[in-house]
Amino acid sequence: MAQTLFDLDVLRTFATGMRLGSYARAADRLGRSTSAVSAQLKKLESQAGTALFRKAGRGLALTDAGQTLLAYAHRMIELNEEASAALRGLDAQGWVRLGLQEEFGEALLPQVLGRFARAHPRVRVEACMMRCADLRERLAMGQLDLALVWETGEQPALPFAETWLETPLQWMGPAAPSERPAWWGADAAGWRSDEPLPLALLDEPCPVRRLTVEALDRAGIGWRHAFTSASLTALWAASSAGLGLTVRTALGQPPNVQRLDPALCGLPRLPAIRLVLYRVQARPEALVEQLATLLREALPGATAQAGQPRRLR
């Protein structure tokens, strides 16, 4: 039986249409007619030997086979682009200085820096993980080319900023039911009213810490600092052990803590914060922009890992 060789150009059209939510928009983006795109999709179904699309209202949705092929299409396109970049970048030299906050260490660094290093083996990457205030200071001093920073809106604006996403802050507590702390109410709907709410938060300077305290004060809820640290890893450990509730975004959330539904737990809703990419200059060199592109591509995969908020049981 002859082996199927998928056309990479057709796979790119397939993936682009699903990403944009419309093959008419994909045709416009790719500079093709809608009839040409339609012909490519028919060719792809013929190569696959099975239906890739099904009717969904007035539009189309993917079948199980279509979902499987889409995942492989993304990988094949990514590998092709990586190979092309590696050949172009063999002679590239220099360095790129990247700053990240601690949430992104496990989620982004191995994937992003590995791909960048394979594409540009002679380029040196200097990466550091720091708190928000430290990253902003290094940016202002021109000591970083790129920095991915959480912003709450209370910090002074820095130039060359690009907001990548906005996401709400989340109350978080221990994940395992057997680890429900003694200070939490027996009905699992809130903490014991005769005790202030224990908090496990990063030490100052920390905008998230201030937002949390302000939200509790506005709601008239008593609180106490049960654990403070400069390390996010230590914060996760303290929260998972039941020392107190913590507040972070779902990005980088470890499995030993869970997001709590404030409506079920008697907690105030928290504001959203923005994830911002800063560049040290308006028109960065190609290597810096390529690293920024890899970060952007890796970010959606990192944010999709978190589950739904629950009540603490």
Backbone torsions as a table, in degrees:
resi	resn	phi	psi	omega
1	MET	NA	128.6	-177.8
2	ALA	-67.7	139.1	179.8
3	GLN	-77.9	138.6	178.8
4	THR	-75.9	131.4	174.9
5	LEU	-114.4	104.6	-177.9
6	PHE	-72.5	140.3	178.2
7	ASP	-79.2	119.8	-176.3
8	LEU	-64.1	-34.8	178.7
9	ASP	-65.2	-38.3	177.8
10	VAL	-68.4	-41.2	177.6
11	LEU	-61.3	-36.8	179.1
12	ARG	-66.1	-41.0	176.3
13	THR	-62.4	-45.0	178.7
14	PHE	-56.6	-49.4	-177.9
15	ALA	-69.1	-37.9	-179.2
16	THR	-65.3	-41.8	179.0
17	GLY	-63.2	-40.2	179.0
18	MET	-69.4	-36.2	179.7
19	ARG	-68.1	-39.6	-178.5
20	LEU	-84.4	-13.1	179.7
21	GLY	79.0	10.1	-178.9
22	SER	-164.3	131.9	176.8
23	TYR	-79.5	-17.4	171.1
24	ALA	-67.3	-43.3	176.6
25	ARG	-67.5	-35.1	177.5
26	ALA	-63.4	-41.1	178.4
27	ALA	-60.2	-43.4	179.2
28	ASP	-65.3	-42.7	-179.2
29	ARG	-64.8	-37.6	-175.6
30	LEU	-90.7	-2.4	178.9
31	GLY	70.9	37.1	179.0
32	ARG	-125.2	163.0	173.8
33	SER	-78.9	158.2	178.5
34	THR	-64.6	-32.7	178.8
35	SER	-67.4	-36.3	177.8
36	ALA	-66.6	-40.8	177.8
37	VAL	-64.5	-42.9	178.6
38	SER	-59.8	-40.6	178.8
39	ALA	-64.8	-38.7	178.1
40	GLN	-63.0	-41.8	-178.9
41	LEU	-67.2	-37.3	175.6
42	LYS	-64.8	-38.4	176.8
43	LYS	-63.3	-40.4	-179.1
44	LEU	-65.2	-42.9	177.8
45	GLU	-64.1	-36.3	177.8
46	SER	-64.8	-43.0	177.8
47	GLN	-64.9	-38.8	-178.5
48	ALA	-71.7	-27.4	-179.8
49	GLY	75.1	17.6	179.4
50	THR	-158.6	163.5	179.6
51	ALA	-71.2	134.0	178.6
52	LEU	-104.1	-19.3	-176.0
53	PHE	-126.0	154.4	172.7
54	ARG	-138.3	156.7	178.5
55	LYS	-68.2	136.9	176.3
56	ALA	-141.1	91.9	-174.5
57	GLY	66.6	-125.9	178.6
58	ARG	-90.3	-4.7	-176.8
59	GLY	-117.5	-159.1	-178.9
60	LEU	-122.6	148.2	172.3
61	ALA	-129.4	162.7	-178.6
62	LEU	-83.8	141.9	168.4
63	THR	-76.6	176.9	176.1
64	ASP	-59.5	-39.9	177.9
65	ALA	-64.8	-38.3	178.6
66	GLY	-64.7	-41.5	177.6
67	GLN	-61.3	-41.9	179.9
68	THR	-64.6	-45.6	-179.1
69	LEU	-66.3	-35.8	179.6
70	LEU	-61.7	-41.4	178.4
71	ALA	-61.6	-42.9	178.1
72	TYR	-68.9	-35.2	178.5
73	ALA	-60.3	-44.5	177.9
74	HIS	-58.9	-44.0	-178.8
75	ARG	-66.0	-41.0	-178.5
76	MET	-68.0	-41.6	177.3
77	ILE	-64.0	-44.1	180.0
78	GLU	-61.8	-43.0	-179.8
79	LEU	-65.9	-38.8	177.5
80	ASN	-62.3	-44.6	180.0
81	GLU	-66.5	-36.9	179.0
82	GLU	-66.1	-41.9	178.6
83	ALA	-63.7	-42.1	179.1
84	SER	-63.8	-43.5	179.4
85	ALA	-65.7	-36.1	-179.9
86	ALA	-64.3	-41.2	179.2
87	LEU	-67.0	-39.9	178.9
88	ARG	-70.2	-29.6	-171.9
89	GLY	-96.8	6.0	-177.6
90	LEU	-59.2	-34.6	-177.4
91	ASP	-96.2	-3.7	-179.2
92	ALA	-69.3	137.6	179.5
93	GLN	-135.3	162.9	179.5
94	GLY	130.0	-156.6	178.0
95	TRP	-151.4	157.1	177.2
96	VAL	-129.1	133.3	-178.1
97	ARG	-108.1	118.8	-173.3
98	LEU	-119.4	134.1	176.0
99	GLY	-119.4	133.8	-178.9
100	LEU	-134.9	157.0	169.4
101	GLN	-88.5	165.7	-166.4
102	GLU	-63.5	-28.0	179.4
103	GLU	-55.7	-29.4	-170.9
104	PHE	-91.9	-1.5	-176.0
105	GLY	-58.4	-56.7	-178.5
106	GLU	-80.2	-31.6	-173.8
107	ALA	-75.7	-38.3	-171.0
108	LEU	-114.9	-37.9	-170.5
109	LEU	-58.3	-52.1	-177.3
110	PRO	-60.2	-45.0	-177.7
111	GLN	-67.5	-49.0	-173.4
112	VAL	-71.9	-50.1	-176.9
113	LEU	-68.8	-31.5	176.3
114	GLY	-63.6	-46.6	179.1
115	ARG	-64.4	-40.9	-178.5
116	PHE	-66.3	-41.5	-179.1
117	ALA	-65.4	-37.7	178.6
118	ARG	-68.1	-34.7	-179.7
119	ALA	-77.4	-28.6	-175.7
120	HIS	-135.7	72.6	-174.1
121	PRO	-63.8	-18.5	-177.5
122	ARG	-102.6	6.9	178.1
123	VAL	-99.6	131.9	-179.9
124	ARG	-93.0	131.4	176.0
125	VAL	-108.9	126.2	174.6
126	GLU	-108.3	111.1	-176.7
127	ALA	-115.5	143.8	176.9
128	CYS	-141.0	147.9	175.2
129	MET	-113.0	123.3	-175.0
130	MET	-143.8	168.0	173.2
131	ARG	-71.4	162.7	-176.3
132	CYS	-54.2	-48.8	-176.2
133	ALA	-62.2	-38.3	-179.4
134	ASP	-69.3	-39.5	178.0
135	LEU	-63.9	-42.7	179.7
136	ARG	-64.0	-36.3	178.3
137	GLU	-65.8	-43.2	178.9
138	ARG	-65.8	-38.0	176.4
139	LEU	-60.8	-46.6	-178.4
140	ALA	-61.9	-29.7	179.9
141	MET	-89.2	0.9	179.2
142	GLY	72.3	25.8	-177.2
143	GLN	-96.0	0.0	176.6
144	LEU	-132.4	147.2	173.8
145	ASP	-90.3	-34.8	179.7
146	LEU	-139.3	147.2	173.8
147	ALA	-150.0	134.8	177.8
148	LEU	-106.4	114.3	-165.7
149	VAL	-132.9	139.8	170.4
150	TRP	-81.4	133.1	179.7
151	GLU	-124.3	138.9	178.2
152	THR	-104.8	-7.5	-178.9
153	GLY	97.4	-12.1	179.9
154	GLU	-91.1	-10.7	179.0
155	GLN	-82.2	149.2	175.4
156	PRO	-63.3	143.8	-176.7
157	ALA	-68.0	143.0	172.8
158	LEU	-114.3	151.9	-179.1
159	PRO	-73.2	165.2	172.8
160	PHE	59.4	48.7	-179.4
161	ALA	-103.7	144.0	177.2
162	GLU	-135.2	112.7	-179.9
163	THR	-75.6	124.5	-177.4
164	TRP	-96.4	-37.1	177.1
165	LEU	-159.8	160.7	174.3
166	GLU	-127.1	127.7	-173.7
167	THR	-142.4	144.8	-178.6
168	PRO	-73.2	148.8	169.4
169	LEU	-70.4	150.5	-174.4
170	GLN	-126.6	138.7	167.5
171	TRP	-73.8	137.8	-178.9
172	MET	-137.0	144.5	179.0
173	GLY	-144.7	-175.9	-176.9
174	PRO	-61.5	142.1	-173.6
175	ALA	-82.9	-38.2	-173.2
176	ALA	-80.5	131.4	179.3
177	PRO	-56.0	-34.0	-178.7
178	SER	-69.0	-12.1	-177.4
179	GLU	-100.7	16.7	177.9
180	ARG	-61.5	124.0	-175.1
181	PRO	-72.3	160.0	-176.9
182	ALA	-65.8	-27.3	-177.8
183	TRP	-76.7	-8.3	-179.1
184	TRP	-88.7	140.8	-175.2
185	GLY	-59.7	149.7	-177.4
186	ALA	-65.0	-26.2	-179.5
187	ASP	-85.6	1.8	176.9
188	ALA	62.8	15.6	-180.0
189	ALA	-101.7	-1.9	-179.9
190	GLY	170.7	173.4	-179.3
191	TRP	-81.9	168.9	179.9
192	ARG	-66.0	127.9	-173.9
193	SER	-67.9	-17.5	-179.3
194	ASP	-86.2	4.5	179.8
195	GLU	-128.3	143.7	171.2
196	PRO	-68.4	150.3	-178.9
197	LEU	-69.0	121.8	178.1
198	PRO	-78.7	136.5	-177.1
199	LEU	-119.3	141.7	172.2
200	ALA	-118.1	103.8	-172.3
201	LEU	-133.3	157.4	174.0
202	LEU	-65.2	147.8	179.6
203	ASP	-76.5	169.3	-178.6
204	GLU	-69.9	151.1	-0.7
205	PRO	-81.2	129.0	-178.1
206	CYS	-149.9	107.1	179.7
207	PRO	-60.3	-36.5	-179.6
208	VAL	-63.9	-38.6	177.4
209	ARG	-59.2	-45.8	-178.0
210	ARG	-67.7	-39.8	178.1
211	LEU	-62.9	-39.3	179.9
212	THR	-64.0	-48.9	-178.8
213	VAL	-63.1	-40.9	179.8
214	GLU	-64.0	-39.5	179.5
215	ALA	-64.9	-41.0	178.8
216	LEU	-67.6	-41.5	179.3
217	ASP	-63.0	-41.9	179.0
218	ARG	-63.6	-33.4	-179.5
219	ALA	-83.4	-4.5	-179.3
220	GLY	71.0	29.8	-178.3
221	ILE	-102.0	124.6	177.6
222	GLY	-70.7	147.7	-177.4
223	TRP	-149.3	164.8	174.8
224	ARG	-147.7	150.5	174.7
225	HIS	-81.1	109.5	178.9
226	ALA	-92.0	-24.2	-178.3
227	PHE	-157.9	133.0	173.6
228	THR	-133.7	148.1	-179.8
229	SER	-162.4	158.2	172.7
230	ALA	-86.8	-6.2	-174.9
231	SER	-106.2	127.3	176.6
232	LEU	-67.6	-36.6	177.5
233	THR	-58.8	-42.8	177.7
234	ALA	-65.4	-35.0	179.1
235	LEU	-64.3	-45.9	177.5
236	TRP	-59.6	-42.4	-178.6
237	ALA	-63.3	-42.9	-179.5
238	ALA	-64.7	-41.3	-179.6
239	SER	-68.2	-41.7	-179.7
240	SER	-66.1	-27.1	178.4
241	ALA	-81.7	-6.1	177.7
242	GLY	86.7	17.9	178.7
243	LEU	-71.8	-27.2	179.8
244	GLY	174.6	168.0	175.8
245	LEU	-80.2	148.3	175.5
246	THR	-121.7	170.6	-179.3
247	VAL	-134.0	119.5	174.2
248	ARG	-149.1	-176.5	170.3
249	THR	-89.3	170.2	179.3
250	ALA	-72.2	-14.1	-178.2
251	LEU	-70.7	122.0	-179.5
252	GLY	83.5	8.2	-179.1
253	GLN	-62.7	124.8	179.6
254	PRO	-79.7	164.8	-176.5
255	PRO	-72.1	-15.1	-176.7
256	ASN	-88.9	7.1	171.8
257	VAL	-130.7	156.5	178.6
258	GLN	-127.8	151.2	173.5
259	ARG	-77.5	138.9	-178.1
260	LEU	-106.2	141.2	176.8
261	ASP	-82.1	113.9	-176.6
262	PRO	-60.9	-32.3	-179.8
263	ALA	-65.1	-31.8	-179.6
264	LEU	-86.6	-18.8	-173.3
265	CYS	-109.6	3.4	179.5
266	GLY	69.2	30.6	-178.2
267	LEU	-110.7	151.6	177.7
268	PRO	-73.4	148.1	174.0
269	ARG	-70.6	147.4	-175.2
270	LEU	-108.6	154.7	-178.8
271	PRO	-74.1	170.3	176.0
272	ALA	-90.0	154.7	172.3
273	ILE	-125.9	161.1	-175.0
274	ARG	-109.3	142.2	171.8
275	LEU	-97.9	120.3	-171.9
276	VAL	-121.3	134.4	171.1
277	LEU	-97.9	124.6	175.6
278	TYR	-105.7	138.3	171.3
279	ARG	-112.8	150.6	-177.6
280	VAL	-77.3	-17.3	178.3
281	GLN	-146.3	159.6	-174.0
282	ALA	-65.6	-38.8	-179.3
283	ARG	-120.3	84.4	-176.7
284	PRO	-70.2	160.7	177.8
285	GLU	-68.1	165.0	-172.1
286	ALA	-58.6	-39.7	-178.1
287	LEU	-63.2	-41.6	179.0
288	VAL	-63.8	-43.5	-179.2
289	GLU	-66.2	-35.3	178.3
290	GLN	-66.4	-39.4	177.2
291	LEU	-66.2	-38.6	176.6
292	ALA	-62.1	-39.7	179.1
293	THR	-63.9	-41.9	177.9
294	LEU	-63.5	-39.3	177.4
295	LEU	-62.5	-44.6	-178.8
296	ARG	-63.3	-40.7	-179.6
297	GLU	-67.9	-32.7	-177.6
298	ALA	-80.5	-22.7	-172.6
299	LEU	-65.2	-44.3	-179.4
300	PRO	-58.4	-37.9	177.4
301	GLY	-63.3	-33.6	179.5
302	ALA	-71.9	-39.2	-176.1
303	THR	-76.8	-17.3	-176.6
304	ALA	-82.2	-2.6	-173.7
305	GLN	-81.7	-19.6	-173.0
306	ALA	-77.8	147.1	178.4
307	GLY	-89.6	-169.8	-179.9
308	GLN	-83.7	149.7	177.0
309	PRO	-67.8	149.7	-178.3
310	ARG	-136.5	175.6	170.3
311	ARG	-88.6	152.0	178.6
312	LEU	-78.6	123.9	-174.8
313	ARG	-114.2	NA	NA
